[in-house]
Amino acid sequence: MLLTGCNSKGELRIVSPTGAPAIAFYNYSTSDSFQTNSDPSNIIPMMLNKTVDIAVLPTNAGIQAITGKKVDYKIAATITFGNIFIGATGNDDDGIMDADDYIVSFQKGAVPDKIFHYVYGDSLDNALHYVSNGQEAAKCLKTGKNLADNETVDYVVLAEPALTSVISTTDGRTVYANLQELYKVKSGNLQIFQASLFVSNKLERNIVDSFLSSLEKDINDGLANPELIQKGLSANSAAEVLYGIKPEQAKAVTANNNGMGLGFALAKDNKEAIDLFLSLFGIGATNEEIYY
């Protein structure tokens, strides 16, 4: 489902998945050039059809679209650096996640699962139980049960902002682990290059450079003052539908140690980190030609 703003802010046609990456565009909530999609896989056909100038995608999916589907885009910058955590229900007697516990995760084989396995290896595989999506994982953390098999749940792999939503409304729920920090420790201080901007090769360089500079400023301003994010989103009365999060919740999660992992880094300066992230998906080292 495509969701668009109204009025106008710039002429570049931009599409982003709902959730954390979309929050970077908090100043575009009333722009008819900005749209979101709740399913990132729907964005690649837009790139193939050249109906968008700027596309945000999971970094692995965007690069595979360039190398495999030959979309006429380059990776320009990364704007989210991981928002995946492990929540604890409080049901585990010793409070230490191990192979004897019941751990819920979601999107088997996708980003959350790959990062979990990069950090913990396969030693916990017998304890892992997958649900279909993040919403179902959030229910498991909130209820302390996996209703699919009526088992008691000890730990849940979950992304922000769903994690904060559950913890703030449910007694006894806590953050057990920050997978971003554990990833950095294991990788030698490299970040998770999770979602990136891909720019059409048809765009003039000065236009792209101006856009990137403006977006970087927006992101840095929003991190310094999360009130700006709430204010920007709230300019659209349908912000929760467009962004997949309530404006006040976007502010709260950002204010809580940047829980959604927003940031800005030019891709060309971070090839090593991008290649490491891609290696989790069995993708080889990138070619310089794909970088803006």
Kinemage of the C-alpha trace (Angstrom):
@kinemage 1
@onewidth
@group {chain A} dominant
@subgroup {mainchain}
@vectorlist {calphas} color= white
{ca met a 1} P 0.000 0.000 0.000
{ca leu a 2} L 1.364 3.354 -1.023
{ca leu a 3} L 0.846 6.296 1.275
{ca thr a 4} L 1.561 9.846 0.242
{ca gly a 5} L 1.649 13.298 1.783
{ca cys a 6} L 0.074 16.416 0.301
{ca asn a 7} L 1.201 19.859 -0.873
{ca ser a 8} L 4.812 20.146 -2.040
{ca lys a 9} L 8.372 20.096 -0.689
{ca gly a 10} L 10.840 19.673 -3.506
{ca glu a 11} L 10.444 17.885 -6.800
{ca leu a 12} L 12.348 14.673 -6.210
{ca arg a 13} L 10.084 11.630 -6.042
{ca ile a 14} L 10.996 9.747 -2.878
{ca val a 15} L 9.790 6.404 -1.528
{ca ser a 16} L 10.695 4.783 1.796
{ca pro a 17} L 9.500 1.788 3.784
{ca thr a 18} L 7.336 2.765 6.748
{ca gly a 19} L 8.969 2.653 10.160
{ca ala a 20} L 12.462 3.736 11.153
{ca pro a 21} L 13.826 4.786 7.702
{ca ala a 22} L 10.773 6.946 6.996
{ca ile a 23} L 11.358 8.989 10.151
{ca ala a 24} L 14.433 10.499 8.480
{ca phe a 25} L 11.937 12.287 6.224
{ca tyr a 26} L 10.012 13.928 9.048
{ca asn a 27} L 10.145 17.251 7.210
{ca tyr a 28} L 8.416 15.712 4.184
{ca ser a 29} L 5.132 14.792 5.862
{ca thr a 30} L 3.104 17.218 3.733
{ca ser a 31} L 5.040 16.694 0.506
{ca asp a 32} L 3.325 15.144 -2.501
{ca ser a 33} L 6.771 13.961 -3.658
{ca phe a 34} L 7.214 11.672 -0.628
{ca gln a 35} L 5.513 8.310 -0.275
{ca thr a 36} L 5.917 5.242 1.889
{ca asn a 37} L 5.238 1.556 1.460
{ca ser a 38} L 4.608 -0.967 4.190
{ca asp a 39} L 6.287 -3.699 2.109
{ca pro a 40} L 9.833 -2.841 0.952
{ca ser a 41} L 9.658 -5.456 -1.805
{ca asn a 42} L 7.121 -3.226 -3.583
{ca ile a 43} L 9.757 -0.524 -3.990
{ca ile a 44} L 12.000 -2.394 -6.424
{ca pro a 45} L 9.352 -2.439 -9.196
{ca met a 46} L 9.112 1.344 -8.815
{ca met a 47} L 12.845 1.538 -9.436
{ca leu a 48} L 12.574 -0.744 -12.449
{ca asn a 49} L 9.777 1.438 -13.811
{ca lys a 50} L 11.754 4.601 -12.962
{ca thr a 51} L 8.778 6.139 -11.167
{ca val a 52} L 10.900 7.289 -8.198
{ca asp a 53} L 14.105 9.335 -8.034
{ca ile a 54} L 15.166 8.368 -4.510
{ca ala a 55} L 14.419 4.931 -3.048
{ca val a 56} L 15.123 3.721 0.473
{ca leu a 57} L 15.607 -0.020 0.911
{ca pro a 58} L 17.346 -2.514 3.160
{ca thr a 59} L 20.939 -2.164 1.992
{ca asn a 60} L 21.184 -5.795 0.898
{ca ala a 61} L 17.948 -5.620 -1.109
{ca gly a 62} L 18.923 -2.396 -2.849
{ca ile a 63} L 22.356 -3.632 -3.850
{ca gln a 64} L 20.910 -6.914 -5.084
{ca ala a 65} L 18.460 -4.887 -7.184
{ca ile a 66} L 21.391 -3.040 -8.766
{ca thr a 67} L 23.556 -6.099 -9.403
{ca gly a 68} L 20.818 -8.625 -10.165
{ca lys a 69} L 17.888 -6.703 -11.596
{ca lys a 70} L 20.071 -3.971 -13.131
{ca val a 71} L 18.039 -1.076 -11.743
{ca asp a 72} L 19.575 2.207 -12.888
{ca tyr a 73} L 20.468 3.495 -9.415
{ca lys a 74} L 23.478 3.853 -7.144
{ca ile a 75} L 23.796 3.579 -3.371
{ca ala a 76} L 24.376 7.056 -1.962
{ca ala a 77} L 24.032 6.983 1.814
{ca thr a 78} L 22.863 4.904 4.747
{ca ile a 79} L 20.254 6.421 7.061
{ca thr a 80} L 19.484 3.686 9.614
{ca phe a 81} L 22.076 1.697 11.491
{ca gly a 82} L 20.087 -0.952 13.293
{ca asn a 83} L 17.069 -0.845 15.562
{ca ile a 84} L 16.961 -4.463 16.708
{ca phe a 85} L 17.022 -5.496 20.345
{ca ile a 86} L 16.234 -8.471 22.557
{ca gly a 87} L 13.455 -7.942 25.041
{ca ala a 88} L 13.026 -9.984 28.206
{ca thr a 89} L 9.634 -11.044 29.532
{ca gly a 90} L 10.922 -11.675 33.049
{ca asn a 91} L 9.940 -15.348 32.855
{ca asp a 92} L 13.512 -16.676 32.830
{ca asp a 93} L 14.551 -17.647 36.359
{ca asp a 94} L 18.281 -16.990 35.968
{ca gly a 95} L 17.923 -13.952 33.690
{ca ile a 96} L 20.559 -15.259 31.276
{ca met a 97} L 19.581 -16.126 27.718
{ca asp a 98} L 20.823 -19.618 26.874
{ca ala a 99} L 19.919 -22.743 24.932
{ca asp a 100} L 17.428 -23.884 27.578
{ca asp a 101} L 15.244 -20.790 27.156
{ca tyr a 102} L 12.369 -20.057 24.777
{ca ile a 103} L 13.417 -17.305 22.358
{ca val a 104} L 11.066 -15.769 19.810
{ca ser a 105} L 12.370 -14.170 16.629
{ca phe a 106} L 10.811 -13.088 13.331
{ca gln a 107} L 11.598 -12.857 9.615
{ca lys a 108} L 13.721 -16.018 9.450
{ca gly a 109} L 16.647 -15.427 7.123
{ca ala a 110} L 16.038 -11.658 6.938
{ca val a 111} L 17.855 -8.778 8.658
{ca pro a 112} L 16.826 -9.418 12.319
{ca asp a 113} L 17.660 -13.121 12.034
{ca lys a 114} L 20.983 -12.523 10.259
{ca ile a 115} L 22.124 -10.011 12.871
{ca phe a 116} L 21.093 -12.302 15.735
{ca his a 117} L 23.113 -15.154 14.239
{ca tyr a 118} L 26.101 -12.929 13.512
{ca val a 119} L 26.186 -11.995 17.203
{ca tyr a 120} L 25.317 -15.351 18.798
{ca gly a 121} L 26.250 -17.909 16.160
{ca asp a 122} L 24.124 -21.057 15.994
{ca ser a 123} L 24.429 -22.086 19.657
{ca leu a 124} L 20.884 -20.918 20.424
{ca asp a 125} L 19.159 -22.366 17.353
{ca asn a 126} L 17.294 -25.039 19.320
{ca ala a 127} L 15.828 -22.320 21.538
{ca leu a 128} L 14.645 -20.152 18.617
{ca his a 129} L 11.001 -20.110 17.572
{ca tyr a 130} L 9.953 -17.938 14.648
{ca val a 131} L 6.774 -15.940 14.226
{ca ser a 132} L 5.658 -14.375 10.963
{ca asn a 133} L 6.380 -10.711 11.608
{ca gly a 134} L 7.336 -8.019 14.099
{ca gln a 135} L 3.742 -7.493 15.223
{ca glu a 136} L 3.476 -11.135 16.295
{ca ala a 137} L 6.847 -10.917 18.055
{ca ala a 138} L 5.624 -7.859 19.966
{ca lys a 139} L 2.572 -9.828 21.132
{ca cys a 140} L 4.867 -12.533 22.474
{ca leu a 141} L 6.855 -10.007 24.494
{ca lys a 142} L 3.710 -8.342 25.804
{ca thr a 143} L 1.865 -11.521 26.800
{ca gly a 144} L 4.880 -13.655 27.704
{ca lys a 145} L 3.339 -16.407 25.596
{ca asn a 146} L 3.598 -17.661 22.045
{ca leu a 147} L -0.048 -18.265 21.274
{ca ala a 148} L 0.919 -20.421 18.281
{ca asp a 149} L 1.969 -23.220 20.641
{ca asn a 150} L 0.914 -21.768 24.034
{ca glu a 151} L 4.511 -21.912 25.278
{ca thr a 152} L 5.958 -19.511 27.838
{ca val a 153} L 8.365 -17.034 26.242
{ca asp a 154} L 11.598 -15.875 27.877
{ca tyr a 155} L 13.171 -13.559 25.259
{ca val a 156} L 12.022 -11.856 22.068
{ca val a 157} L 14.016 -10.408 19.182
{ca leu a 158} L 12.195 -7.178 18.356
{ca ala a 159} L 12.767 -3.922 16.480
{ca glu a 160} L 12.040 -0.391 17.571
{ca pro a 161} L 9.594 1.281 17.889
{ca ala a 162} L 7.630 -1.853 18.811
{ca leu a 163} L 10.008 -2.622 21.697
{ca thr a 164} L 9.469 0.707 23.442
{ca ser a 165} L 5.735 0.440 22.867
{ca val a 166} L 5.573 -2.905 24.709
{ca ile a 167} L 7.977 -2.002 27.525
{ca ser a 168} L 6.233 1.286 28.242
{ca thr a 169} L 2.843 -0.381 28.545
{ca thr a 170} L 3.674 -3.748 30.168
{ca asp a 171} L 5.066 -4.373 33.641
{ca gly a 172} L 8.172 -6.522 33.945
{ca arg a 173} L 9.360 -6.178 30.350
{ca thr a 174} L 12.944 -4.992 29.898
{ca val a 175} L 15.681 -4.668 27.298
{ca tyr a 176} L 18.016 -7.656 27.558
{ca ala a 177} L 20.444 -6.846 24.752
{ca asn a 178} L 21.199 -4.143 22.190
{ca leu a 179} L 22.176 -6.056 19.059
{ca gln a 180} L 23.704 -2.945 17.505
{ca glu a 181} L 26.259 -2.687 20.306
{ca leu a 182} L 27.016 -6.413 20.266
{ca tyr a 183} L 27.459 -6.283 16.481
{ca lys a 184} L 29.956 -3.414 16.826
{ca val a 185} L 31.948 -5.325 19.447
{ca lys a 186} L 32.201 -8.412 17.240
{ca ser a 187} L 32.870 -6.500 14.004
{ca gly a 188} L 35.660 -4.322 15.341
{ca asn a 189} L 33.485 -1.216 15.714
{ca leu a 190} L 31.694 -1.393 12.355
{ca gln a 191} L 28.030 -0.407 12.361
{ca ile a 192} L 25.037 -2.199 10.878
{ca phe a 193} L 24.393 -0.491 7.537
{ca gln a 194} L 20.736 -1.495 7.576
{ca ala a 195} L 18.732 0.816 5.288
{ca ser a 196} L 20.151 2.999 2.548
{ca leu a 197} L 19.263 5.627 -0.022
{ca phe a 198} L 19.508 4.680 -3.673
{ca val a 199} L 19.535 7.503 -6.222
{ca ser a 200} L 18.578 7.381 -9.886
{ca asn a 201} L 21.461 7.696 -12.324
{ca lys a 202} L 19.272 10.094 -14.334
{ca leu a 203} L 19.541 12.820 -11.685
{ca glu a 204} L 21.972 15.692 -12.016
{ca arg a 205} L 24.757 15.500 -9.477
{ca asn a 206} L 24.190 18.967 -8.022
{ca ile a 207} L 20.546 18.085 -7.328
{ca val a 208} L 21.497 14.862 -5.547
{ca asp a 209} L 24.246 16.562 -3.545
{ca ser a 210} L 21.844 19.271 -2.414
{ca phe a 211} L 19.239 16.695 -1.401
{ca leu a 212} L 21.766 14.611 0.547
{ca ser a 213} L 23.086 17.674 2.355
{ca ser a 214} L 19.569 18.753 3.300
{ca leu a 215} L 18.596 15.284 4.533
{ca glu a 216} L 21.779 14.926 6.573
{ca lys a 217} L 20.984 18.227 8.291
{ca asp a 218} L 17.399 17.139 8.967
{ca ile a 219} L 18.576 13.870 10.524
{ca asn a 220} L 21.227 15.519 12.689
{ca asp a 221} L 18.789 18.224 13.794
{ca gly a 222} L 16.178 15.609 14.670
{ca leu a 223} L 18.645 13.581 16.717
{ca ala a 224} L 19.758 16.690 18.582
{ca asn a 225} L 16.167 17.765 19.204
{ca pro a 226} L 13.598 14.929 18.823
{ca glu a 227} L 10.830 17.496 19.319
{ca leu a 228} L 11.479 18.495 15.685
{ca ile a 229} L 10.589 14.972 14.556
{ca gln a 230} L 7.271 15.028 16.392
{ca lys a 231} L 6.511 18.504 15.046
{ca gly a 232} L 7.366 17.538 11.470
{ca leu a 233} L 5.293 14.369 11.495
{ca ser a 234} L 2.376 16.101 13.212
{ca ala a 235} L 2.043 18.521 10.297
{ca asn a 236} L 0.217 15.659 8.579
{ca ser a 237} L -2.973 14.558 10.340
{ca ala a 238} L -2.484 11.058 8.884
{ca ala a 239} L 1.137 10.791 10.025
{ca glu a 240} L 0.681 7.450 11.775
{ca val a 241} L -0.575 5.914 8.538
{ca leu a 242} L 2.114 7.537 6.377
{ca tyr a 243} L 5.053 6.773 8.664
{ca gly a 244} L 3.839 3.673 10.472
{ca ile a 245} L 4.349 5.306 13.868
{ca lys a 246} L 2.651 7.968 15.968
{ca pro a 247} L 4.522 11.319 16.073
{ca glu a 248} L 4.868 11.276 19.862
{ca gln a 249} L 6.190 7.707 19.736
{ca ala a 250} L 8.771 8.643 17.087
{ca lys a 251} L 9.967 11.410 19.384
{ca ala a 252} L 10.123 9.145 22.428
{ca val a 253} L 12.067 6.350 20.740
{ca thr a 254} L 14.528 8.810 19.200
{ca ala a 255} L 15.021 10.539 22.550
{ca asn a 256} L 15.708 7.144 24.159
{ca asn a 257} L 19.321 6.805 22.972
{ca asn a 258} L 18.325 6.963 19.284
{ca gly a 259} L 16.462 3.680 19.519
{ca met a 260} L 15.568 3.617 15.819
{ca gly a 261} L 19.195 3.916 14.788
{ca leu a 262} L 18.832 7.026 12.650
{ca gly a 263} L 21.951 8.582 11.197
{ca phe a 264} L 23.633 9.586 7.965
{ca ala a 265} L 26.783 8.198 6.357
{ca leu a 266} L 27.885 8.402 2.752
{ca ala a 267} L 28.088 4.912 1.312
{ca lys a 268} L 31.308 5.479 -0.644
{ca asp a 269} L 33.166 6.182 2.603
{ca asn a 270} L 31.967 2.984 4.278
{ca lys a 271} L 32.545 0.164 1.810
{ca glu a 272} L 34.119 -2.087 4.468
{ca ala a 273} L 31.100 -1.846 6.769
{ca ile a 274} L 28.662 -2.313 3.892
{ca asp a 275} L 30.544 -5.378 2.645
{ca leu a 276} L 30.467 -6.917 6.136
{ca phe a 277} L 26.701 -6.363 6.393
{ca leu a 278} L 26.191 -7.878 2.937
{ca ser a 279} L 28.301 -10.901 3.862
{ca leu a 280} L 25.588 -11.882 6.368
{ca phe a 281} L 23.398 -12.578 3.337
{ca gly a 282} L 26.062 -14.408 1.363
{ca ile a 283} L 26.649 -11.397 -0.884
{ca gly a 284} L 30.213 -10.822 -2.016
{ca ala a 285} L 32.214 -7.594 -1.830
{ca thr a 286} L 30.726 -4.626 -3.678
{ca asn a 287} L 32.110 -3.063 -6.819
{ca glu a 288} L 33.021 0.626 -6.692
{ca glu a 289} L 30.722 1.231 -9.676
{ca ile a 290} L 27.552 0.844 -7.589
{ca tyr a 291} L 28.455 3.775 -5.316
{ca tyr a 292} L 27.279 7.323 -5.889
